[in-house]
Amino acid sequence: MSVANNFVINQTKISEQVYDYLRGKIMVGHFAPGQRLDLEEMVESLKISKMPIKEAIGRLASEGLLDIQARRGTFVSRVDARELAETFEVRRALEMLAGELASSRVTEAEIGRLRALITEMEKSTEVAHHLELNFQFHSLLVELADNRKLAETYHRLRVPIQVAGIHYRSENWVERVVQEQREHRAIVRALEQRDAEAAVRAIGKHIKRGGASLLEDVERSIAQK
């Protein structure tokens, strides 16, 4: 028996790569909400079989990024205004709790990491990159709470918010960065002072304002279509 007969291609690895590729395309806005993905075209362009593509699509659908419709095809999920509003309400509650917990646990080194992200955000002029840095800031804030269940629940909320930010954020988003950064600094200052009440208050104000701004952009965009 030849060596080749004993060799099995790791389809799971290929599926993971396809997942990363498609997810990246969706998250940077290459695929728009409602756009249909052509499976046959992907097979041809990626030079692989259908199976790893289907596995990746199934995983993305379970995360809410893709909508698989029987006999119609696979589409990039659209953003629902009510769902987005409800997501922000839950996110706000979770981050306020994270701030309360983190205020007694945060180290000077971690404060430095938060400040570095703020500085990097100030230099960013591309919406996808800015959003990624923003999520890194908030994800770190949640991480500092050192509560696994909190972090697990929180990270499931990221997808609809980031997709909405990529596709529906208005052209004047850069003008809001000054206010956003002012709010970020208030959060970090409260953590540095180990002031739990101030941290909760600053986070609550920030998420409420940011959520309202993005929801306004989404509703305006939907109304124009």
Beta strands, then each sheet from edge to edge (+ up, - down):
strand 1: 36-37
strand 2: 66-69
strand 3: 73-76
sheet 1: 1+ 3- 2+
end
